[in-house]
Amino acid sequence: MSVPGFDVAVVGGGLHGLSAALHLARAGRRTVVLERAWVGRHASSATAAGVRTLGRDLAEVPISLEAMEMWHRIEALVGDDCGFHADGQIRVAEFDRHWPDLLEREARMRALGYTHEELIDAAELRRLAPALSPHCVGALVARRDGAADPHRTIVAFRRSCEAAGVTIIEGCGLDAVERQGPDWLLRSGTRRFVASAVVNAGGAWAGRLAALFGDEIELGMKASMMIVTERLAPFIDPVVSVVGRALSFKQSDQGTLVIGGGLQGVADLDRQSSSVDFANLAKGARAAVDLFPLVGDVRIARSWTGIEAKTRDLLPVIGASPNQPGLFHAFGFSGHGFQLVPVVGAILSDLIVEGGTQRQIAGFMPERLMAKRAAA
Ligand SMILES: Cc1cc2nc3c(=O)[nH]c(=O)nc-3n(C[C@H](O)[C@H](O)[C@H](O)COP(=O)(O)OP(=O)(O)OC[C@H]3O[C@@H](n4cnc5c(N)ncnc54)[C@H](O)[C@@H]3O)c2cc1C
């Protein structure tokens, strides 16, 4: 039986895998996505889908700003607006003691020539978020930020991939790999595929995938929790976070409140599942009520967790393997990779098609998380 051959095999059918596949297929590469479960099964559908440049690590700012431009034209990329609304993201200082954090951040960004993070006083904060408790003293705002609909985003990326000729195979987990001349032979049970290049977009399992190829990359894990409430009449447009507390608060198009902020549940990589820690989740609900007193009586409809890889510096791993020609990594987004989806796919395409990229990815090299080899 002949083994299907591709230019590129993308392992992992989350949004990062789909974005890489889309850019590669549009650059003329025969591309297959191998997904162990189904497209969008893990972090990409569990996500809060905040589209945020605000407060990014300085290493991420250049690609995050480019991604933001892409989000503002997302329909041109994937034929759908992905439910993206640019109503801003706000980081609130609740009390005077939180204000210096924001002052310092704004001054640092301005000194570097960035103008997308703006300090606002209590009056402007009230104008942007009238339902916020009056005790809040001010905020940083990124007015072009916003949020999208993760499910629409997955469907849009998937359809665009298929239209561009990407082969998507679900229920196909990569479990073994070997060299076949300059190519890779990939095995999933009895199925086999050959590809010249492989993209590791395996999310929480990306460390295990890297190890299959011989790359040992130090990785941690996150199991972030989310709450969604019953529907309410619209009362807030921007996404709100707050200094010193784990809270991200927004209202969806359907009127539900979507509340997260990085509070952690419990993850089990072997069982590919995660569960809510209700005592911890209650802290998120408490913070939401402190900041927005009018939601005190609102009913919680559902809560969930999503798993993804976390690096020690909270920066992603994006780049070529230093050990294995033809292997490329894109994972470790540490709880904030949704916004980066359109640009990271373009970076993978640069690396594979052009052999390099003009985009600033020096801070994301896999080497920084790999044990140094003993000198021979
Ligand atoms: C609760 C939560 C809230 C978040 N909120 C935000 C936010 O507001 N803003 C933001 O920017 N980011 C946010 N994020 C982060 C963002 O959602 C993720 O960074 C992003 O979705 C990661 O996408 P991915 O494609 O790398 O991973 P995933 O979507 O997890 O995809 C990885 C895929 O690889 C597959 N896979 C694994 N091993 C194998 C194998 N051996 N063979 C084949 N397939 C395999 C898995 O089945 C999975 O489908 C949040 C994440 C969570 C969990």
Ligand as a Chemical Component Dictionary entry (heavy atoms), coordinates in Angstrom:
data_LIG
# 
_chem_comp.id                   LIG 
_chem_comp.type                 NON-POLYMER 
_chem_comp.pdbx_formal_charge   0 
_chem_comp.three_letter_code    LIG 
# 
loop_
_chem_comp_atom.comp_id 
_chem_comp_atom.atom_id 
_chem_comp_atom.alt_atom_id 
_chem_comp_atom.type_symbol 
_chem_comp_atom.charge 
_chem_comp_atom.model_Cartn_x 
_chem_comp_atom.model_Cartn_y 
_chem_comp_atom.model_Cartn_z 
_chem_comp_atom.pdbx_ordinal 
LIG C1  C1  C 0 -9.511 28.608 29.436 1  
LIG C2  C2  C 0 -8.563 29.288 28.492 2  
LIG C3  C3  C 0 -8.713 30.657 28.266 3  
LIG C4  C4  C 0 -7.850 31.288 27.358 4  
LIG N1  N1  N 0 -8.028 32.622 27.077 5  
LIG C5  C5  C 0 -7.247 33.238 26.155 6  
LIG C6  C6  C 0 -7.479 34.596 25.791 7  
LIG O1  O1  O 0 -8.407 35.230 26.287 8  
LIG N2  N2  N 0 -6.667 35.175 24.868 9  
LIG C7  C7  C 0 -5.625 34.483 24.302 10 
LIG O2  O2  O 0 -4.895 35.064 23.483 11 
LIG N3  N3  N 0 -5.409 33.175 24.591 12 
LIG C8  C8  C 0 -6.191 32.545 25.500 13 
LIG N4  N4  N 0 -5.983 31.240 25.810 14 
LIG C9  C9  C 0 -4.885 30.531 25.158 15 
LIG C10 C10 C 0 -5.241 30.063 23.752 16 
LIG O3  O3  O 0 -6.562 29.595 23.692 17 
LIG C11 C11 C 0 -4.235 28.985 23.341 18 
LIG O4  O4  O 0 -2.938 29.550 23.421 19 
LIG C12 C12 C 0 -4.452 28.461 21.932 20 
LIG O5  O5  O 0 -5.790 28.085 21.715 21 
LIG C13 C13 C 0 -3.532 27.281 21.707 22 
LIG O6  O6  O 0 -3.849 26.698 20.466 23 
LIG P1  P1  P 0 -3.043 25.427 19.984 24 
LIG O7  O7  O 0 -3.501 25.151 18.620 25 
LIG O8  O8  O 0 -1.592 25.659 20.234 26 
LIG O9  O9  O 0 -3.461 24.280 21.041 27 
LIG P2  P2  P 0 -4.741 23.326 21.077 28 
LIG O10 O10 O 0 -5.971 24.030 20.654 29 
LIG O11 O11 O 0 -4.755 22.678 22.415 30 
LIG O12 O12 O 0 -4.421 22.252 19.964 31 
LIG C14 C14 C 0 -3.451 21.255 20.129 32 
LIG C15 C15 C 0 -3.992 20.007 19.459 33 
LIG O13 O13 O 0 -2.957 19.038 19.338 34 
LIG C16 C16 C 0 -3.593 17.787 19.375 35 
LIG N5  N5  N 0 -2.581 16.750 19.659 36 
LIG C17 C17 C 0 -1.848 16.601 20.782 37 
LIG N6  N6  N 0 -1.035 15.531 20.664 38 
LIG C18 C18 C 0 -1.238 15.007 19.434 39 
LIG C19 C19 C 0 -0.695 13.896 18.727 40 
LIG N7  N7  N 0 0.223  13.080 19.276 41 
LIG N8  N8  N 0 -1.127 13.668 17.462 42 
LIG C20 C20 C 0 -2.066 14.470 16.891 43 
LIG N9  N9  N 0 -2.639 15.500 17.530 44 
LIG C21 C21 C 0 -2.214 15.790 18.783 45 
LIG C22 C22 C 0 -4.625 17.922 20.479 46 
LIG O14 O14 O 0 -5.646 16.952 20.394 47 
LIG C23 C23 C 0 -5.119 19.355 20.235 48 
LIG O15 O15 O 0 -6.318 19.387 19.471 49 
LIG C24 C24 C 0 -6.822 30.560 26.709 50 
LIG C25 C25 C 0 -6.681 29.189 26.940 51 
LIG C26 C26 C 0 -7.559 28.542 27.823 52 
LIG C27 C27 C 0 -7.403 27.072 28.027 53 
# 
loop_
_chem_comp_bond.comp_id 
_chem_comp_bond.atom_id_1 
_chem_comp_bond.atom_id_2 
_chem_comp_bond.value_order 
_chem_comp_bond.pdbx_ordinal 
LIG C1  C2  SING 1  
LIG C2  C3  SING 2  
LIG C2  C26 DOUB 3  
LIG C3  C4  DOUB 4  
LIG C4  N1  SING 5  
LIG C4  C24 SING 6  
LIG N1  C5  DOUB 7  
LIG C5  C6  SING 8  
LIG C5  C8  SING 9  
LIG C6  O1  DOUB 10 
LIG C6  N2  SING 11 
LIG N2  C7  SING 12 
LIG C7  O2  DOUB 13 
LIG C7  N3  SING 14 
LIG N3  C8  DOUB 15 
LIG C8  N4  SING 16 
LIG N4  C9  SING 17 
LIG N4  C24 SING 18 
LIG C9  C10 SING 19 
LIG C10 O3  SING 20 
LIG C10 C11 SING 21 
LIG C11 O4  SING 22 
LIG C11 C12 SING 23 
LIG C12 O5  SING 24 
LIG C12 C13 SING 25 
LIG C13 O6  SING 26 
LIG O6  P1  SING 27 
LIG P1  O7  DOUB 28 
LIG P1  O8  SING 29 
LIG P1  O9  SING 30 
LIG O9  P2  SING 31 
LIG P2  O10 DOUB 32 
LIG P2  O11 SING 33 
LIG P2  O12 SING 34 
LIG O12 C14 SING 35 
LIG C14 C15 SING 36 
LIG C15 O13 SING 37 
LIG C15 C23 SING 38 
LIG O13 C16 SING 39 
LIG C16 N5  SING 40 
LIG C16 C22 SING 41 
LIG N5  C17 SING 42 
LIG N5  C21 SING 43 
LIG C17 N6  DOUB 44 
LIG N6  C18 SING 45 
LIG C18 C19 SING 46 
LIG C18 C21 DOUB 47 
LIG C19 N7  SING 48 
LIG C19 N8  DOUB 49 
LIG N8  C20 SING 50 
LIG C20 N9  DOUB 51 
LIG N9  C21 SING 52 
LIG C22 O14 SING 53 
LIG C22 C23 SING 54 
LIG C23 O15 SING 55 
LIG C24 C25 DOUB 56 
LIG C25 C26 SING 57 
LIG C26 C27 SING 58 
# 
